[in-house]
Amino acid sequence: MSDLAGQKCKPCEGGTPPLNDAKIKDYLAQLKGWEKTNQEIVKVFSFKNYYQTMAFVNAVAYIAHQEDHHPDLEVSYKTCKVRYSTHAIGGLSENDFICAAKVDGLIRADA
């Protein structure tokens, strides 16, 4: 499998089947800290202060705009919960994992 963060999202329309559990498991193995909950993948990011949290939120928004694939965000003072799902197909698509990998790339490994 190729590097998820290096891929681009592809248009995904109704009628496209969601990923099966085996494929979801394979993709999750390529991500750190993401969990499957119902029909979405979720990760909570923690920060030192509100400024860092909002900088992260803006960077996620930029990725969403570039990929035309948008997460649900829950923002608080020092955390941001990011949730991906492909609503058009009622489940998870490769796009969710591509964007999750790109969001992970915003955070330094030693942070």
C-alpha positions as CSV (number, residue, x, y, z in Angstrom):
1,M,0.0,0.0,0.0
2,S,1.3,3.5,-0.8
3,D,1.8,6.3,1.6
4,L,-1.7,7.7,2.5
5,A,-0.5,11.3,3.2
6,G,1.0,11.5,-0.3
7,Q,-2.3,10.6,-2.0
8,K,-5.1,12.9,-3.2
9,C,-8.8,12.4,-2.4
10,K,-10.9,11.2,-5.3
11,P,-14.5,12.3,-5.9
12,C,-16.8,9.9,-4.0
13,E,-20.5,9.7,-4.8
14,G,-23.5,7.7,-3.6
15,G,-23.6,4.2,-5.0
16,T,-19.9,3.7,-4.1
17,P,-19.7,1.0,-1.4
18,P,-18.1,1.9,1.9
19,L,-14.8,0.2,2.8
20,N,-15.1,-3.3,4.3
21,D,-13.8,-4.1,7.8
22,A,-10.5,-5.7,6.5
23,K,-9.6,-2.7,4.5
24,I,-10.5,-0.3,7.4
25,K,-8.2,-2.4,9.6
26,D,-5.4,-2.1,7.1
27,Y,-5.7,1.6,6.8
28,L,-6.0,2.1,10.6
29,A,-2.7,0.2,11.0
30,Q,-1.1,3.0,8.9
31,L,-2.3,5.7,11.3
32,K,-1.3,6.5,14.9
33,G,-4.1,7.0,17.5
34,W,-7.1,6.9,15.2
35,E,-10.0,4.7,16.2
36,K,-13.1,3.5,14.3
37,T,-16.3,4.4,16.1
38,N,-19.5,3.4,14.3
39,Q,-19.1,4.6,10.7
40,E,-16.3,7.1,11.3
41,I,-12.6,7.4,12.4
42,V,-11.8,9.6,15.3
43,K,-8.8,11.1,17.0
44,V,-8.4,13.7,19.8
45,F,-5.5,16.1,19.5
46,S,-4.2,17.9,22.6
47,F,-2.4,21.3,22.7
48,K,-0.7,23.6,25.3
49,N,-3.1,26.5,24.8
50,Y,-6.0,27.9,22.8
51,Y,-3.7,29.6,20.3
52,Q,-2.1,26.3,19.3
53,T,-5.5,24.6,19.1
54,M,-6.9,27.2,16.8
55,A,-3.8,27.1,14.6
56,F,-4.3,23.4,14.2
57,V,-8.0,23.9,13.4
58,N,-7.1,26.4,10.7
59,A,-4.5,24.0,9.2
60,V,-7.1,21.2,9.2
61,A,-9.5,23.5,7.4
62,Y,-6.9,24.2,4.8
63,I,-6.4,20.5,4.2
64,A,-10.1,20.0,3.9
65,H,-10.3,22.8,1.3
66,Q,-7.4,21.3,-0.7
67,E,-8.8,17.8,-0.6
68,D,-12.5,18.8,-0.8
69,H,-13.2,16.4,2.0
70,H,-14.3,17.8,5.3
71,P,-14.2,16.4,8.8
72,D,-16.4,17.2,11.8
73,L,-14.4,19.1,14.4
74,E,-15.1,19.5,18.1
75,V,-13.0,22.3,19.4
76,S,-12.3,23.2,23.0
77,Y,-9.6,25.2,24.8
78,K,-6.8,22.6,24.6
79,T,-8.2,19.9,22.4
80,C,-9.7,19.2,19.0
81,K,-11.6,16.0,18.2
82,V,-11.4,15.2,14.5
83,R,-14.0,12.9,13.0
84,Y,-13.9,11.6,9.4
85,S,-16.7,9.8,7.5
86,T,-17.9,9.9,3.9
87,H,-21.5,10.9,4.3
88,A,-22.3,10.4,0.6
89,I,-21.7,6.6,1.0
90,G,-22.8,6.2,4.6
91,G,-19.5,4.9,5.8
92,L,-15.7,5.1,5.4
93,S,-13.8,5.7,2.2
94,E,-10.1,5.9,1.3
95,N,-10.5,9.7,1.4
96,D,-11.1,9.5,5.2
97,F,-7.8,7.8,5.7
98,I,-5.9,10.0,3.3
99,C,-7.1,13.1,5.1
100,A,-6.4,11.6,8.6
101,A,-2.8,10.9,7.5
102,K,-2.5,14.5,6.2
103,V,-3.8,15.8,9.6
104,D,-1.4,13.6,11.5
105,G,1.4,15.2,9.4
106,L,0.6,18.6,11.0
107,I,1.9,17.4,14.4
108,R,5.6,16.9,15.0
109,A,6.5,13.4,16.1
110,D,8.3,14.7,19.2
111,A,5.6,17.1,20.2
